[in-house]
Amino acid sequence: MSLLITCENGGNRVPTFVADAFRSASAATDLASPLGYDLAALAAARELAAQTHAPLLVCPFSRLAIDVNHSLHHRQLYSRYTKRLPEAVRTRLVRNVYEPYRCQVHSAIEHLLQKSAYVVHLAVRTFPLQGRSGPRRTDIGLVYDPCREDERELCLDWHEELYFEVPWVRVRRNYPVRGRRDSLIKSLRERYSPAEYLGVEVHLNQAWAARATRIRQETFAGIGETLATILEIESMPSFGAA
């Protein structure tokens, strides 16, 4: 087994050829916020990668330019800053940002499959405390395709391990989103069989994950240690507060 960790919203760069679309004060504010990039998810992804010796891939560009986690037909592929740009500019975003990142992930999986029977791919992201229907009373969401047995079993085992080893967090499966929704991982499931690819999204509540506190670091460490346990990987010590 090989493990791959990715963070699709880990940076807030914008390509120079769309820089004019982000000149406003509101754009600068959004780029520096979780709308522009997911700093907490990046910190968690780095911790998980360090503890499990796994390769980490991070998209350095903001999803406000183009969201590499969505398919090309998704209505939220472009943000309000880029969706009205000329078609030629949007095509350039696909060619210069979207396709290179997705190719990088594909290449990593192909490389890992050359030395392992299957790959476990974790995509790390966060979600805001407030949802459409009120506060989301969950700390960690494990999101997978329930029709893929190995993904389901992995998340059941991980859920149980978190319950015992990180008892202060509330964990739910397929929450705050469904595991079969449009995403990078969904596209990879269509490309690889269940026997060679397991894709799981790890969603962390920003209410705690976005605050650089001791309990956050202890939680990141617990997530990494429990993951190493269920995958039978020798865990490295936590590298400290992010």
C-alpha positions as CSV (number, residue, x, y, z in Angstrom):
1,M,0.0,0.0,0.0
2,S,1.1,3.6,-0.7
3,L,-0.3,6.8,0.7
4,L,-0.7,10.1,-1.1
5,I,-1.9,13.3,0.6
6,T,-3.1,16.3,-1.3
7,C,-4.4,19.8,-0.5
8,E,-6.3,21.4,-3.5
9,N,-6.7,24.8,-1.8
10,G,-3.3,25.2,-0.2
11,G,-2.2,28.4,-1.9
12,N,-3.6,31.8,-2.8
13,R,-1.5,32.8,-5.8
14,V,-3.2,34.0,-9.0
15,P,-1.6,33.7,-12.4
16,T,-0.3,37.0,-13.7
17,F,-2.6,37.0,-16.8
18,V,-5.7,37.2,-14.5
19,A,-4.1,39.6,-11.9
20,D,-6.3,42.5,-13.1
21,A,-9.4,40.6,-12.0
22,F,-8.2,40.7,-8.4
23,R,-7.2,44.4,-8.1
24,S,-10.2,45.3,-5.9
25,A,-10.2,45.5,-2.1
26,S,-12.8,42.8,-1.9
27,A,-10.7,40.4,-4.0
28,A,-7.6,41.0,-1.8
29,T,-9.8,40.3,1.3
30,D,-11.2,37.1,-0.2
31,L,-7.7,35.9,-1.3
32,A,-6.4,36.3,2.2
33,S,-9.5,34.4,3.7
34,P,-10.5,30.7,3.6
35,L,-12.3,31.6,0.4
36,G,-9.0,32.2,-1.2
37,Y,-6.9,29.5,0.4
38,D,-7.2,26.9,3.2
39,L,-4.2,27.5,5.5
40,A,-5.6,25.2,8.2
41,A,-6.0,22.4,5.7
42,L,-2.4,22.9,4.5
43,A,-1.1,22.8,8.1
44,A,-3.0,19.5,8.7
45,A,-1.9,18.0,5.4
46,R,1.7,18.8,6.2
47,E,1.4,17.2,9.6
48,L,-0.2,14.0,8.2
49,A,2.4,13.8,5.5
50,A,5.2,14.2,8.0
51,Q,3.8,11.6,10.4
52,T,3.1,9.0,7.7
53,H,6.1,9.6,5.4
54,A,3.6,10.2,2.6
55,P,4.2,12.5,-0.4
56,L,2.2,15.7,-0.3
57,L,0.9,17.6,-3.3
58,V,-0.4,21.2,-2.9
59,C,-2.0,23.4,-5.5
60,P,-0.3,26.8,-5.0
61,F,-3.0,28.7,-6.9
62,S,-6.2,30.1,-5.4
63,R,-9.5,28.4,-6.1
64,L,-10.8,31.9,-6.7
65,A,-8.9,31.7,-10.0
66,I,-10.0,28.2,-10.9
67,D,-11.0,25.4,-8.5
68,V,-9.0,22.3,-9.3
69,N,-11.2,20.2,-7.2
70,H,-14.2,20.6,-9.5
71,S,-14.8,19.0,-12.9
72,L,-14.6,21.2,-16.0
73,H,-18.4,21.4,-16.3
74,H,-19.1,22.4,-12.7
75,R,-20.8,25.7,-12.2
76,Q,-18.3,26.7,-9.5
77,L,-15.2,25.9,-11.5
78,Y,-14.6,29.7,-11.7
79,S,-15.3,32.3,-9.0
80,R,-17.1,35.5,-9.4
81,Y,-13.8,37.1,-10.2
82,T,-13.0,34.9,-13.2
83,K,-16.3,33.4,-14.5
84,R,-16.9,36.5,-16.8
85,L,-13.4,36.7,-18.2
86,P,-13.1,36.0,-21.9
87,E,-13.2,32.4,-22.9
88,A,-9.6,32.5,-24.1
89,V,-8.5,33.6,-20.6
90,R,-10.5,30.9,-18.9
91,T,-9.1,28.3,-21.3
92,R,-5.7,29.5,-20.3
93,L,-6.5,29.0,-16.7
94,V,-7.4,25.4,-17.5
95,R,-4.2,24.8,-19.4
96,N,-1.9,26.6,-17.0
97,V,-3.3,25.8,-13.6
98,Y,-6.0,23.1,-13.7
99,E,-4.5,20.5,-16.0
100,P,-0.9,20.7,-14.6
101,Y,-2.1,20.1,-11.1
102,R,-4.4,17.2,-12.1
103,C,-1.6,15.7,-14.2
104,Q,0.7,16.0,-11.2
105,V,-1.7,14.0,-9.0
106,H,-2.3,11.4,-11.8
107,S,1.5,11.0,-12.2
108,A,2.0,10.5,-8.5
109,I,-0.6,7.8,-8.3
110,E,0.8,6.0,-11.4
111,H,4.3,6.2,-9.8
112,L,3.0,4.8,-6.5
113,L,1.1,2.0,-8.2
114,Q,4.4,0.8,-9.8
115,K,5.6,-0.1,-6.4
116,S,2.4,-0.9,-4.5
117,A,-0.7,-2.9,-5.1
118,Y,-3.0,0.1,-4.3
119,V,-2.9,3.7,-3.3
120,V,-4.8,5.4,-0.5
121,H,-5.4,9.1,-1.4
122,L,-6.4,11.6,1.3
123,A,-7.5,15.1,0.2
124,V,-7.5,17.5,3.2
125,R,-9.8,20.5,3.4
126,T,-11.7,22.4,6.0
127,F,-15.3,23.7,6.3
128,P,-16.9,26.7,8.1
129,L,-18.7,26.2,11.4
130,Q,-21.9,27.8,10.0
131,G,-23.8,25.9,7.3
132,R,-27.0,26.8,5.6
133,S,-29.1,25.2,8.3
134,G,-27.0,26.4,11.3
135,P,-23.9,25.4,13.1
136,R,-22.2,22.2,12.0
137,R,-21.7,20.3,15.2
138,T,-18.9,18.1,13.9
139,D,-15.1,18.4,14.2
140,I,-13.9,15.9,11.6
141,G,-15.7,14.5,8.5
142,L,-14.5,11.4,6.7
143,V,-15.9,11.5,3.2
144,Y,-15.9,8.5,0.9
145,D,-18.0,6.6,-1.6
146,P,-20.2,4.1,0.3
147,C,-20.4,1.9,-2.7
148,R,-16.6,1.2,-2.6
149,E,-16.2,-1.3,0.2
150,D,-12.6,-0.7,0.9
151,E,-13.1,3.1,1.3
152,R,-16.0,2.4,3.6
153,E,-14.1,-0.1,5.8
154,L,-11.1,2.2,6.0
155,C,-13.3,5.1,7.3
156,L,-15.1,2.8,9.7
157,D,-11.8,1.7,11.2
158,W,-10.5,5.2,11.3
159,H,-13.6,6.5,12.9
160,E,-13.3,3.9,15.6
161,E,-9.6,4.6,16.2
162,L,-10.3,8.3,16.5
163,Y,-13.1,7.6,19.0
164,F,-10.6,5.9,21.3
165,E,-7.4,7.9,20.7
166,V,-8.8,11.4,20.1
167,P,-11.9,11.4,22.3
168,W,-12.4,15.1,22.4
169,V,-13.3,15.4,18.7
170,R,-16.7,14.6,17.1
171,V,-16.3,12.5,13.9
172,R,-19.0,11.9,11.3
173,R,-18.8,9.9,8.1
174,N,-19.9,11.5,4.8
175,Y,-20.4,14.9,6.4
176,P,-20.5,17.8,5.8
177,V,-20.7,16.7,2.1
178,R,-21.5,13.4,0.4
179,G,-18.7,11.2,-0.8
180,R,-20.0,10.9,-4.4
181,R,-20.2,14.6,-5.1
182,D,-18.2,16.2,-7.9
183,S,-14.5,16.4,-6.9
184,L,-11.0,15.4,-7.9
185,I,-11.3,12.2,-6.0
186,K,-14.5,11.3,-7.8
187,S,-12.8,11.7,-11.1
188,L,-10.0,9.5,-9.9
189,R,-12.4,6.8,-8.9
190,E,-13.6,6.8,-12.5
191,R,-10.1,6.3,-13.7
192,Y,-8.9,3.6,-11.2
193,S,-10.6,0.5,-10.0
194,P,-11.6,0.0,-6.3
195,A,-8.8,-2.6,-6.0
196,E,-6.0,-0.1,-6.8
197,Y,-7.4,3.3,-5.6
198,L,-9.1,4.4,-2.3
199,G,-10.0,8.1,-2.1
200,V,-11.0,9.8,1.1
201,E,-11.6,13.4,1.8
202,V,-10.7,14.6,5.4
203,H,-12.8,17.7,6.3
204,L,-11.9,19.7,9.4
205,N,-14.1,22.2,11.1
206,Q,-12.5,25.7,10.9
207,A,-13.8,26.5,14.4
208,W,-10.8,24.6,15.8
209,A,-8.6,23.8,12.8
210,A,-8.0,27.5,11.9
211,R,-6.8,28.4,15.3
212,A,-3.1,27.8,16.1
213,T,-3.6,26.4,19.5
214,R,-2.1,23.5,21.5
215,I,-5.3,21.5,21.2
216,R,-5.2,21.9,17.4
217,Q,-1.7,20.5,17.2
218,E,-2.7,17.6,19.6
219,T,-5.6,16.9,17.3
220,F,-3.5,17.0,14.1
221,A,-1.1,14.6,15.8
222,G,-3.9,12.3,16.8
223,I,-5.3,12.2,13.3
224,G,-1.9,11.3,12.0
225,E,-1.2,8.7,14.6
226,T,-4.6,6.9,14.1
227,L,-4.2,7.0,10.4
228,A,-0.7,5.4,10.7
229,T,-2.2,2.7,13.0
230,I,-5.0,1.6,10.6
231,L,-2.7,1.7,7.6
232,E,0.1,-0.1,9.6
233,I,2.6,2.7,9.0
234,E,5.3,3.6,11.5
235,S,4.3,7.1,12.7
236,M,6.8,9.9,13.1
237,P,6.5,12.2,16.1
238,S,4.5,15.4,15.6
239,F,6.7,18.2,14.3
240,G,5.1,21.0,16.5
241,A,2.6,23.7,16.1
242,A,1.9,24.8,12.6
